[in-house]
Amino acid sequence: MEILMTKIVIFTTFLGLILGFTHRNEYINIATIENTNFDTIPSNLAIYGAQVFKENKCQRCHKLTTDGKKRLISLDGVGGKYPASWFYNLLIDPKAMIPKTRMPSFASLFDKALDNSKFEAMLVMKDKSDWTQTVDSKWEQLNLEVDKLKTSIKQDLNGKGEELSSEGLALIAYLQSIPTSPLLVAQYEKENLLREIELAKHEVEFQKVLNKEPSVITDIANKPLKSDMKIGKKLYIENCGVCHGQEGQGTIGPNLTDDYWIDGNDSYSIAKSIIVGKPEYGMLAFRNQLNPQEIGQITAYLRSIKETNHPDGKAGQEKRIE
């Protein structure tokens, strides 16, 4: 019997050591999330948030870097992309911010108060000579960071926000601390370069229109396919409808279904107005928003509705085209 009891005591002690070691490493090992080092996390609140990230198993669906693999959703560079109030709304009601997301709500995190003892267990300090003072100092800094974050969120949400110093706020601080990786920076630079090259090509076509020379734009405008007309109408509604009416009848801007036009209603004149805009009338230039093909398609659509005289059309306010 004594031998059995001795074995039980030894086993219980051994189990306790294992559980204790595991519990401690539950905090210490958070620095290994996607090879994240605490030295790269800029605030104490974000350090706490890294633990919240791990406890809620966010790493099952997310990664912190861009690696070309699509299995997990990358949070690379998300820190500088959105304000704290956006993350706040996302965590409470994900679908309100991203309709097609499968992310669950984490509203309950805003009911969990920050815990000093839990924070202490997270800290991995090289120098523990003055441990108590160090922890107290960091906890004080953490609370200042909480107050600053609360203020930022409330300012953006017109006074709405959280009073509790919660784990939800810590998670927001961590998400905002995720930097942009060198790989993503290189990807952005490549995309910007390709965009500049593409814009240069577009500018060649725009200049042809301004010089009244044949171009991709006028080719489409003068001989559109059915698909061009369909796309042109959709693009018109999305980009022009707010000022000219969904059917071209005119609202803030002039009626486009009559025969009164500022600069003419031929292909060159219409395309030019879209490309350079009419600043004196409040119309924006669309040369940086639309490509030559899209401008050609809108021009084709506008040519199809000119002089159709919409029954609710705005009265002609420009010169009549003979």
C-alpha positions as CSV (number, residue, x, y, z in Angstrom):
1,M,0.0,0.0,0.0
2,E,2.8,2.4,0.9
3,I,4.5,1.6,-2.4
4,L,1.3,2.4,-4.3
5,M,0.9,5.7,-2.4
6,T,4.5,6.6,-3.1
7,K,3.9,6.0,-6.8
8,I,0.8,8.1,-6.8
9,V,2.6,11.0,-5.1
10,I,5.5,10.8,-7.5
11,F,3.1,10.7,-10.5
12,T,1.0,13.6,-9.1
13,T,4.1,15.7,-8.6
14,F,5.4,14.9,-12.0
15,L,2.0,15.8,-13.6
16,G,1.9,19.0,-11.6
17,L,5.4,19.9,-13.0
18,I,4.2,19.2,-16.5
19,L,1.0,21.2,-16.2
20,G,2.9,24.1,-14.5
21,F,5.5,24.2,-17.2
22,T,2.8,24.1,-19.9
23,H,0.8,26.9,-18.2
24,R,3.9,29.1,-18.0
25,N,4.9,28.4,-21.6
26,E,1.3,29.3,-22.7
27,Y,2.5,32.9,-22.3
28,I,6.2,32.7,-23.0
29,N,5.7,30.9,-26.3
30,I,3.5,33.6,-27.8
31,A,6.6,35.2,-29.1
32,T,6.9,32.4,-31.6
33,I,3.6,33.2,-33.4
34,E,4.7,33.4,-37.0
35,N,8.3,34.0,-35.6
36,T,7.1,37.2,-34.0
37,N,9.6,38.6,-31.5
38,F,8.5,40.8,-28.6
39,D,11.2,43.3,-29.6
40,T,9.2,44.0,-32.7
41,I,6.0,44.7,-30.8
42,P,5.9,48.5,-30.2
43,S,3.7,48.6,-27.0
44,N,2.8,46.8,-23.8
45,L,-0.8,46.7,-24.8
46,A,0.1,45.1,-28.1
47,I,2.1,42.5,-26.2
48,Y,-1.0,41.7,-24.2
49,G,-2.9,41.6,-27.5
50,A,-0.5,39.1,-29.0
51,Q,-1.5,36.7,-26.2
52,V,-5.2,37.4,-26.9
53,F,-4.6,36.7,-30.5
54,K,-3.1,33.3,-29.6
55,E,-5.7,32.4,-26.9
56,N,-8.5,32.9,-29.4
57,K,-6.7,30.8,-32.0
58,C,-6.6,33.6,-34.6
59,Q,-3.5,31.9,-36.1
60,R,-5.8,29.1,-37.4
61,C,-7.2,31.5,-40.0
62,H,-4.5,34.2,-40.2
63,K,-0.8,34.6,-40.9
64,L,1.2,37.7,-40.2
65,T,3.3,37.7,-43.4
66,T,2.8,37.4,-47.2
67,D,4.2,34.1,-48.5
68,G,2.2,33.4,-51.6
69,K,0.1,30.7,-50.0
70,K,-3.6,31.3,-49.9
71,R,-4.6,28.8,-47.2
72,L,-4.5,31.5,-44.5
73,I,-5.6,35.1,-44.7
74,S,-2.6,37.4,-44.4
75,L,-2.6,40.3,-41.9
76,D,0.6,41.6,-43.5
77,G,0.7,45.4,-43.3
78,V,-2.8,45.6,-41.7
79,G,-1.4,47.7,-38.9
80,G,-1.1,50.8,-41.1
81,K,-4.2,50.2,-43.2
82,Y,-7.2,50.9,-40.9
83,P,-7.9,53.1,-37.8
84,A,-8.6,51.6,-34.4
85,S,-12.3,52.3,-34.8
86,W,-12.5,50.1,-37.9
87,F,-11.0,47.2,-36.0
88,Y,-13.4,47.9,-33.1
89,N,-16.4,47.6,-35.4
90,L,-14.9,44.5,-37.1
91,L,-14.4,42.6,-33.9
92,I,-18.0,43.3,-32.7
93,D,-19.8,42.7,-36.0
94,P,-17.5,41.3,-38.8
95,K,-20.1,41.1,-41.4
96,A,-21.0,44.7,-41.1
97,M,-17.5,45.6,-42.2
98,I,-16.8,42.7,-44.6
99,P,-20.1,41.2,-45.8
100,K,-18.7,37.9,-47.1
101,T,-16.4,37.2,-44.2
102,R,-16.6,33.9,-42.2
103,M,-15.0,35.5,-39.2
104,P,-17.0,35.1,-36.0
105,S,-17.8,38.0,-33.6
106,F,-15.3,38.7,-30.9
107,A,-17.6,41.1,-29.0
108,S,-17.1,39.1,-25.8
109,L,-13.5,40.2,-25.7
110,F,-14.7,43.7,-24.7
111,D,-16.2,42.2,-21.6
112,K,-12.9,40.7,-20.4
113,A,-10.9,43.1,-18.3
114,L,-7.1,43.3,-18.6
115,D,-5.4,41.3,-15.9
116,N,-2.1,42.5,-14.3
117,S,-1.0,39.1,-13.1
118,K,-1.7,37.7,-16.6
119,F,0.3,40.5,-18.1
120,E,3.3,39.8,-15.8
121,A,3.3,36.1,-16.9
122,M,3.6,37.3,-20.5
123,L,6.7,39.3,-20.0
124,V,10.0,37.7,-20.9
125,M,12.7,39.9,-19.4
126,K,16.4,39.5,-19.9
127,D,17.2,41.4,-16.7
128,K,15.1,40.5,-13.7
129,S,17.2,42.4,-11.2
130,D,14.3,44.8,-10.5
131,W,11.4,42.7,-11.6
132,T,8.6,44.3,-9.5
133,Q,9.4,47.9,-10.6
134,T,9.8,46.8,-14.2
135,V,6.4,45.1,-14.2
136,D,4.6,48.0,-12.4
137,S,6.1,50.5,-14.8
138,K,5.1,48.5,-17.9
139,W,1.6,48.0,-16.5
140,E,1.3,51.8,-15.9
141,Q,2.4,52.4,-19.5
142,L,-0.1,49.8,-20.7
143,N,-3.0,51.7,-19.0
144,L,-1.9,54.9,-20.6
145,E,-1.9,53.2,-24.0
146,V,-5.4,51.9,-23.2
147,D,-6.7,55.4,-22.5
148,K,-5.2,56.8,-25.7
149,L,-6.8,54.0,-27.7
150,K,-10.2,54.5,-26.1
151,T,-10.0,58.2,-26.9
152,S,-9.1,57.5,-30.5
153,I,-12.0,55.1,-31.0
154,K,-14.6,57.4,-29.3
155,Q,-13.5,60.4,-31.4
156,D,-14.0,58.4,-34.6
157,L,-17.4,56.9,-33.4
158,N,-18.8,60.2,-32.0
159,G,-18.5,59.2,-28.4
160,K,-19.3,55.5,-28.8
161,G,-16.8,53.0,-27.6
162,E,-15.7,51.0,-24.5
163,E,-15.2,52.2,-20.9
164,L,-13.7,48.9,-19.8
165,S,-9.9,48.3,-20.3
166,S,-10.5,45.1,-22.1
167,E,-8.8,42.3,-24.0
168,G,-10.6,43.5,-27.1
169,L,-8.7,46.8,-27.0
170,A,-5.5,44.8,-26.5
171,L,-6.2,42.8,-29.6
172,I,-6.8,46.0,-31.6
173,A,-3.4,47.3,-30.4
174,Y,-1.7,44.1,-31.5
175,L,-3.4,44.2,-34.9
176,Q,-2.4,47.8,-35.4
177,S,1.2,46.8,-34.6
178,I,1.6,44.2,-37.4
179,P,4.1,45.7,-39.8
180,T,4.4,45.5,-43.6
181,S,6.9,42.8,-44.5
182,P,9.7,43.4,-47.0
183,L,8.1,40.9,-49.4
184,L,4.8,42.9,-49.4
185,V,6.7,46.2,-49.8
186,A,8.4,44.7,-52.8
187,Q,5.1,43.5,-54.1
188,Y,3.6,47.0,-53.7
189,E,6.6,48.6,-55.5
190,K,6.2,46.2,-58.4
191,E,2.4,46.9,-58.6
192,N,3.1,50.6,-58.6
193,L,5.7,50.3,-61.3
194,L,3.3,48.3,-63.5
195,R,0.6,50.8,-62.8
196,E,2.8,53.7,-63.9
197,I,3.6,51.8,-67.1
198,E,-0.1,51.1,-67.7
199,L,-0.9,54.8,-67.1
200,A,1.7,55.9,-69.5
201,K,0.1,53.7,-72.2
202,H,-3.3,55.2,-71.3
203,E,-1.9,58.7,-71.7
204,V,-0.9,57.9,-75.3
205,E,-4.5,57.1,-76.1
206,F,-5.8,60.1,-74.2
207,Q,-3.6,62.4,-76.1
208,K,-4.8,61.0,-79.4
209,V,-8.3,62.0,-78.5
210,L,-7.3,65.5,-77.4
211,N,-5.5,65.9,-80.8
212,K,-8.6,64.5,-82.6
213,E,-6.6,61.5,-83.9
214,P,-8.1,57.9,-84.2
215,S,-7.6,55.9,-81.0
216,V,-8.8,52.9,-79.1
217,I,-11.3,55.1,-77.4
218,T,-13.0,56.4,-80.6
219,D,-12.8,53.0,-82.3
220,I,-14.9,51.6,-79.5
221,A,-17.2,54.7,-79.4
222,N,-17.9,54.6,-83.1
223,K,-18.3,50.9,-83.6
224,P,-19.2,49.4,-80.2
225,L,-20.1,45.7,-79.7
226,K,-23.2,44.8,-77.7
227,S,-20.9,43.9,-74.8
228,D,-19.3,47.4,-75.0
229,M,-22.8,49.0,-74.8
230,K,-23.7,46.9,-71.8
231,I,-20.5,47.7,-69.9
232,G,-20.7,51.3,-71.0
233,K,-24.1,51.7,-69.4
234,K,-22.9,50.0,-66.2
235,L,-19.9,52.3,-66.0
236,Y,-22.0,55.3,-66.7
237,I,-24.3,54.5,-63.8
238,E,-21.4,53.9,-61.5
239,N,-19.4,57.0,-62.4
240,C,-21.7,59.5,-64.0
241,G,-25.3,58.8,-62.8
242,V,-25.0,60.7,-59.5
243,C,-24.7,64.0,-61.4
244,H,-26.3,63.3,-64.7
245,G,-29.1,60.9,-63.6
246,Q,-29.2,57.1,-63.9
247,E,-30.8,57.5,-67.4
248,G,-28.9,60.6,-68.4
249,Q,-31.9,62.9,-67.7
250,G,-29.7,65.3,-65.7
251,T,-29.8,66.2,-62.0
252,I,-26.9,68.3,-60.7
253,G,-25.3,68.0,-64.1
254,P,-26.9,68.7,-67.4
255,N,-29.3,66.5,-69.4
256,L,-27.4,64.1,-71.7
257,T,-30.4,62.9,-73.7
258,D,-31.2,66.2,-75.4
259,D,-29.4,68.1,-78.2
260,Y,-27.9,70.9,-75.9
261,W,-24.2,70.2,-75.2
262,I,-21.4,72.4,-74.0
263,D,-18.7,71.2,-76.3
264,G,-20.5,69.0,-78.8
265,N,-21.7,65.4,-78.7
266,D,-19.4,63.7,-81.3
267,S,-17.1,60.9,-80.0
268,Y,-14.0,63.2,-79.7
269,S,-15.9,65.9,-77.7
270,I,-17.7,63.4,-75.3
271,A,-14.5,61.4,-74.7
272,K,-12.5,64.7,-74.1
273,S,-15.0,65.8,-71.5
274,I,-14.6,62.5,-69.7
275,I,-10.8,62.5,-69.9
276,V,-10.1,66.1,-68.7
277,G,-13.4,66.9,-66.9
278,K,-15.0,70.2,-66.7
279,P,-13.6,71.8,-63.5
280,E,-15.5,75.0,-64.0
281,Y,-18.8,73.0,-63.8
282,G,-17.6,70.7,-61.0
283,M,-17.0,67.7,-63.2
284,L,-13.9,65.6,-62.3
285,A,-11.3,64.3,-64.8
286,F,-11.6,60.5,-65.1
287,R,-8.3,59.9,-66.8
288,N,-6.9,58.4,-63.6
289,Q,-10.0,56.4,-62.7
290,L,-10.9,54.9,-66.1
291,N,-8.8,53.2,-68.8
292,P,-9.2,54.0,-72.5
293,Q,-11.4,51.0,-73.2
294,E,-13.8,52.0,-70.4
295,I,-13.9,55.7,-71.6
296,G,-14.7,54.4,-75.1
297,Q,-17.5,52.3,-73.7
298,I,-19.1,55.1,-71.8
299,T,-18.7,57.4,-74.8
300,A,-20.5,54.8,-76.9
301,Y,-23.3,54.6,-74.4
302,L,-23.7,58.4,-74.3
303,R,-23.8,58.5,-78.0
304,S,-26.7,56.0,-77.9
305,I,-28.8,58.1,-75.6
306,K,-28.1,61.6,-77.0
307,E,-31.1,63.3,-78.6
308,T,-33.5,60.6,-77.2
309,N,-35.1,63.3,-75.0
310,H,-35.9,61.6,-71.7
311,P,-39.4,62.5,-70.6
312,D,-38.2,63.8,-67.2
313,G,-35.1,65.4,-68.7
314,K,-33.7,68.5,-67.3
315,A,-34.2,71.6,-69.4
316,G,-31.4,72.3,-71.9
317,Q,-28.9,74.8,-70.5
318,E,-26.2,74.7,-73.0
319,K,-26.0,75.5,-76.7
320,R,-28.0,73.5,-79.1
321,I,-26.2,71.1,-81.5
322,E,-27.4,71.6,-85.1
